[in-house]
């Protein structure tokens, strides 16, 4: 995968959006008293997704040579908005492999593996509260229990109790 073109990602931004990108990036990555989070809040339709794309582009450019893999986690209010916004966040490279809309947080590892994202330099993963953080089915589904079984099997000496669990 080649390095995404940051200038191209920032090109369509209006001046106020670009100032927001620059300020957020500074606070997240460069400031001596940097922060781990930054909230961009404004009226509907003023380009928060484009601002996010600009911040992501600058972050990717900043991290590209220093880390083996860059994972961008996009948390969105619902699946339809996530599906609409993920293409807007694209930075280039292997378009088919860099995006995954996770259905459950507990299934992230197998989904990334199945999508071959573990071998990709740049990955975007999206979560929504309805699909990833809902606790309605406390026992999880069979796929979630399989993941837990695989994680616990090396630590538990007797297999039958683990299978029953």
C-alpha positions as CSV (number, residue, x, y, z in Angstrom):
1,X,0.0,0.0,0.0
2,X,1.4,3.4,-0.9
3,X,1.2,6.4,1.5
4,X,-2.0,8.3,1.2
5,X,-1.9,11.8,-0.3
6,X,-2.6,14.1,2.7
7,X,-2.7,17.3,0.5
8,X,-5.3,15.7,-1.7
9,X,-7.4,14.8,1.3
10,X,-7.2,18.4,2.7
11,X,-7.8,20.1,-0.7
12,X,-11.7,20.2,-0.6
13,X,-11.8,21.7,2.9
14,X,-13.1,25.2,3.4
15,X,-10.9,27.5,5.5
16,X,-12.9,27.1,8.7
17,X,-12.7,23.3,8.3
18,X,-9.0,23.4,7.7
19,X,-8.4,25.5,10.8
20,X,-10.4,22.9,12.8
21,X,-8.3,20.1,11.3
22,X,-5.0,21.9,12.1
23,X,-6.1,22.8,15.7
24,X,-7.4,19.3,16.5
25,X,-4.3,17.6,15.0
26,X,-2.0,19.9,17.0
27,X,-3.9,19.1,20.2
28,X,-3.9,15.4,19.5
29,X,-0.4,14.8,18.3
30,X,2.0,17.8,18.7
31,X,1.1,19.9,21.7
32,X,3.3,19.4,24.8
33,X,0.0,18.9,26.8
34,X,-1.6,16.8,24.1
35,X,-4.9,15.1,24.7
36,X,-6.1,11.6,23.7
37,X,-9.5,12.9,22.5
38,X,-11.0,15.9,20.8
39,X,-14.6,16.7,20.2
40,X,-15.8,18.5,17.0
41,X,-19.3,19.7,17.4
42,X,-21.3,22.1,15.2
43,X,-24.5,22.3,13.2
44,X,-25.7,19.6,10.9
45,X,-24.1,19.9,7.4
46,X,-21.0,21.9,8.2
47,X,-18.7,19.1,7.3
48,X,-17.7,17.2,10.5
49,X,-17.1,14.1,8.4
50,X,-14.7,16.1,6.1
51,X,-13.0,17.5,9.2
52,X,-12.6,14.0,10.5
53,X,-11.2,12.9,7.2
54,X,-8.6,15.8,7.4
55,X,-7.6,14.8,10.9
56,X,-7.3,11.2,9.9
57,X,-5.2,12.1,6.8
58,X,-2.8,14.2,8.9
59,X,-2.6,11.4,11.6
60,X,-1.8,8.8,9.0
61,X,0.8,11.0,7.4
62,X,2.3,11.7,10.9
63,X,2.4,7.9,11.9
64,X,3.2,6.3,8.5
65,X,6.9,5.7,9.0
66,X,6.8,5.1,12.7
67,X,4.2,2.3,13.1
68,X,3.7,-1.0,11.4
69,X,-0.1,-0.7,11.1
70,X,-2.6,2.1,11.5
71,X,-6.1,1.3,12.7
72,X,-8.7,4.0,12.6
73,X,-11.8,3.2,14.7
74,X,-14.9,5.1,13.6
75,X,-17.8,5.1,16.2
76,X,-21.0,6.3,14.6
77,X,-24.6,6.7,15.9
78,X,-26.1,4.1,13.5
79,X,-25.2,1.7,10.7
80,X,-26.7,3.6,7.8
81,X,-24.7,6.8,8.7
82,X,-21.6,4.6,9.1
83,X,-22.1,3.0,5.7
84,X,-22.6,6.5,4.2
85,X,-19.6,8.1,5.9
86,X,-16.9,5.4,5.7
87,X,-16.4,6.0,1.9
88,X,-15.9,9.7,2.7
89,X,-13.1,8.8,5.0
90,X,-11.1,6.8,2.4
91,X,-7.5,7.7,2.1
92,X,-6.5,5.6,-0.8
93,X,-4.7,2.3,-1.2
94,X,-6.4,-1.1,-1.2
95,X,-10.0,0.1,-1.2
96,X,-11.5,-3.4,-0.8
97,X,-9.4,-4.3,2.2
98,X,-9.1,-1.2,4.3
99,X,-12.8,-1.0,5.6
100,X,-14.8,-3.2,7.8
101,X,-18.1,-2.5,9.4
102,X,-17.9,-4.5,12.6
103,X,-21.2,-6.1,13.7
104,X,-20.1,-6.8,17.3
105,X,-17.2,-5.5,19.3
106,X,-16.5,-9.1,20.6
107,X,-16.2,-10.3,17.0
108,X,-13.6,-7.7,15.9
109,X,-10.7,-10.2,15.8
110,X,-12.3,-12.8,13.6
111,X,-13.8,-10.1,11.3
112,X,-10.5,-8.4,10.9
113,X,-8.9,-11.8,10.1
114,X,-11.6,-12.8,7.7
115,X,-11.3,-9.5,5.8
116,X,-7.5,-9.8,5.7
117,X,-7.1,-6.5,7.5
118,X,-4.5,-7.9,9.8
119,X,-2.0,-7.7,6.9
120,X,-3.0,-4.2,5.8
121,X,-1.0,-1.1,6.7
122,X,-4.1,1.0,7.0
123,X,-7.5,-0.1,8.3
124,X,-10.8,1.6,9.1
125,X,-13.2,-0.2,11.4
126,X,-16.6,1.2,12.3
127,X,-18.8,0.5,15.4
128,X,-22.3,1.6,16.2
129,X,-24.0,1.5,19.6
130,X,-26.8,-0.7,18.3
131,X,-24.6,-3.4,16.9
132,X,-21.5,-3.2,19.1
133,X,-22.4,-2.1,22.6
134,X,-25.9,-3.4,23.1
135,X,-25.9,-5.8,26.0
136,X,-29.4,-7.3,25.4
137,X,-28.1,-10.9,24.7
138,X,-25.9,-11.4,27.8
139,X,-24.8,-14.9,26.6
140,X,-23.7,-13.6,23.2
141,X,-24.2,-15.5,20.0
142,X,-22.5,-18.7,19.0
143,X,-19.7,-16.8,17.2
144,X,-18.9,-14.8,20.3
145,X,-18.8,-17.9,22.5
146,X,-16.5,-19.5,19.9
147,X,-14.1,-16.6,20.2
148,X,-14.1,-16.8,24.0
149,X,-13.6,-20.6,23.8
150,X,-10.5,-20.1,21.6
151,X,-9.1,-17.5,23.9
152,X,-9.7,-19.6,27.1
153,X,-8.8,-23.0,25.7
154,X,-5.0,-22.7,26.2
155,X,-5.6,-21.6,29.9
156,X,-8.2,-24.2,30.9
157,X,-6.8,-27.8,31.4
158,X,-10.2,-29.6,31.3
159,X,-12.1,-29.1,28.0
160,X,-15.6,-30.4,29.0
161,X,-16.3,-27.7,31.6
162,X,-15.2,-25.1,29.1
163,X,-17.4,-26.6,26.4
164,X,-20.4,-26.6,28.9
165,X,-19.6,-23.0,29.8
